[in-house]
Amino acid sequence: MVDVVNRESEPIRVLVAKVGLDGHDRGVKVVARALRDAGMEVIYTGLHRTPEEVVATAIQEDVDVIGISLLSGAHMTLFPQIIELLKRHDAQDRHVLVGGGVIPEEDAAALKKMGVHEILGQDTPPATLVERVRELAIAQRIRA
Amino acid sequence: MPAGPRSKVMPSASVPGSSPRERSDLVAGVLDRKPSATARLITALENNREDGRAALRELYPLGGRAHIVGLTGAPGSGKSTLVASLARCLRKRGRTVAIIAVDPSSSLSGGAILGDRIRMQEHALDDGVFVRSMSTRGALGGLSRATVDAACVLDAAGFDYVIIETVGVGQAEIDIVRCAQTVVVVSVPGLGDDIQTLKAGLLEVADIHVVNKADRPDADKTLAELRMLLTLDGSSNSTGWRIPLISTSALAGSGIEELADDIDRHATWLRESGELARREEAAAIARVSAIARDLISTRLGSPAERGGFVSLVHEVVDRTLDPHTAAQRLIVSGSDLTRSTEERR
C-alpha cells in the first residue's frame, strides 16, 4: 500500500494550561473552545499547574503547541522555567510555546528572545489566535 | 496483576525481520521507557502513518504482558477521578500504570476538548504513570484501531496495567472495551429507573460493576437495581465468573482497594479458566477484520482504484451488473493491486 505522508492534514494538538497562582480561567476556556471549533484537539489541564507538570504533560500528549495563559504577572518567572525544562527534556524543538493573557509589550519582546514563539494578548480576536496557532504548528511540523 | 512487578529489562527475543541494531530510535526509545518516544509513536499510530505501523511490527511480539482494563460509563459518572484513584492505589502496590483517556470529538468541527487529565494531575510527575488523551476523531471506526494500537505500545513499554477510559456510548466505544481483558462499567445514582438496567448495551459487557458517587443519598437504590440485574444473569453466566458489584466514592476514596483487588482476581480467573485465550482470540478476530475493513475503505477512496470503481458503479446503474457481483469484483481487484504493489517494491 502506498502511504501518503501528509503531516499537515493531521489534527493539531494543543495543550492549554494555567500556571501558578492564577485562578482566572474564563479566557483560557474561550481559547480552548475556539481551537476546538477550528478542528484542533485541545488538552486542558485545569488551574494551578507547575512548569514541571506542564512540560511532562506536553511530552506525554505529544502536543504541537503549548499555550500558557497567565494573568498573574508572573510570566517573567514562569516562562524561563518552562523553557529550561523543555531544554532539559530535549523537547524544545518539538513543541511551539505560546503565551497569552496580560503581558506588557516590553516583556513580550523579552520573552520572544528567550524562546517563546508568540505572545497573544487578551485583546487578540479568536480568529486571529486560531490562525496564528495553526501557522506555528504547521511550521513546526515542517521543521521537525 | 498476579505476576510480580515487571522488570525493566526487556527480553532480547528476536523480532521477525529486524535485529536489535536495526531497531528504529522510536522503538528503542519505547523499550527504554522514554515518554517522548512512547508519545510520538502513539501520535504516528493515531494518524495511521507507516512509521508507526513499522514500529508496532517490532513491538507487537514483545507485548501481551500488561493487564488491559477497559473502564466505561456515562459522561459525568466520575470515570476520570476513579481512574486517578485506582492508579494511586496501584502505584502504592508498586505497579506501573498507563492510562488512555478517550473523549469525543465534535461532529461539526472534528476538534475536541480533552479534559480527563484535569482529574489526573497528581500523577503528572510520576514516571510510573503515563497518561495519554485521545479524541474519537469522528465515529469512522478508526478509533478502536488507534486506541488498541496505543495500548499495544504501552504494553510493550512495560506498564503493568493499561487502563482505557471511554464514554460508554456507541458501538466504537463498546468495541474498545471489548478488546480489554477486564471491563469495568461505572454507574452512578440518578440516571433513570430499574428498566434501564434491563436494556441491552453497556451493562451486559461488564466483568465488574461499579456504582460510583456512593456518597450520594440515592446510591443504595442504584446498587439494589444492579444487584437485581446480576441475580438475573450474573450467576447463570456460562463462563463461571461471578460479576462483582462494588460501591465506590472516588472523592472519599472508598471502594478503590476493593476494585483493584477484583481486577486482579479477574485477571487470575481469566488465565486459570482458559477464558483469557478465548478472549484474546475474539479480540484478534475483531481487530484484524476491523483493520481489513479500514484498508478496503481507504483503497476504495484512493485515486488508483477510482477508475475501476466508477466503471463498476456505472454498470450497476445500467443494470448490466448487480451490486453484489460489483462489490466482489472490487475486492478481488483490490487484492490484486496490493499484491502487484508489494511485488514491485
Chai-1 contact restraints between the chains, C-beta under 6 A:
chainA,res_idxA,chainB,res_idxB,connection_type,confidence,min_distance_angstrom,max_distance_angstrom,comment,restraint_id
A,D3,B,E50,contact,1.0,0.0,6.0,A-B,restraint_1
A,E10,B,N47,contact,1.0,0.0,6.0,A-B,restraint_2
A,A32,B,I113,contact,1.0,0.0,6.0,A-B,restraint_3
A,R36,B,G111,contact,1.0,0.0,6.0,A-B,restraint_4
A,R36,B,I113,contact,1.0,0.0,6.0,A-B,restraint_5
A,D37,B,S109,contact,1.0,0.0,6.0,A-B,restraint_6
A,G39,B,S109,contact,1.0,0.0,6.0,A-B,restraint_7
A,G39,B,G110,contact,1.0,0.0,6.0,A-B,restraint_8
A,G39,B,G111,contact,1.0,0.0,6.0,A-B,restraint_9
A,M40,B,G111,contact,1.0,0.0,6.0,A-B,restraint_10
A,E41,B,A112,contact,1.0,0.0,6.0,A-B,restraint_11
A,E41,B,S135,contact,1.0,0.0,6.0,A-B,restraint_12
A,V42,B,I113,contact,1.0,0.0,6.0,A-B,restraint_13
A,I43,B,L114,contact,1.0,0.0,6.0,A-B,restraint_14
A,I43,B,S133,contact,1.0,0.0,6.0,A-B,restraint_15
A,Y44,B,G115,contact,1.0,0.0,6.0,A-B,restraint_16
A,T45,B,R117,contact,1.0,0.0,6.0,A-B,restraint_17
A,G46,B,I118,contact,1.0,0.0,6.0,A-B,restraint_18
A,E52,B,L125,contact,1.0,0.0,6.0,A-B,restraint_19
A,E53,B,A124,contact,1.0,0.0,6.0,A-B,restraint_20
A,A56,B,A124,contact,1.0,0.0,6.0,A-B,restraint_21
A,A56,B,L125,contact,1.0,0.0,6.0,A-B,restraint_22
A,T57,B,A124,contact,1.0,0.0,6.0,A-B,restraint_23
A,I59,B,P35,contact,1.0,0.0,6.0,A-B,restraint_24
A,I59,B,S36,contact,1.0,0.0,6.0,A-B,restraint_25
A,I59,B,A39,contact,1.0,0.0,6.0,A-B,restraint_26
A,Q60,B,P35,contact,1.0,0.0,6.0,A-B,restraint_27
A,Q60,B,A39,contact,1.0,0.0,6.0,A-B,restraint_28
A,Q60,B,F130,contact,1.0,0.0,6.0,A-B,restraint_29
A,Q60,B,V131,contact,1.0,0.0,6.0,A-B,restraint_30
A,D62,B,A39,contact,1.0,0.0,6.0,A-B,restraint_31
A,D62,B,R40,contact,1.0,0.0,6.0,A-B,restraint_32
A,D62,B,T43,contact,1.0,0.0,6.0,A-B,restraint_33
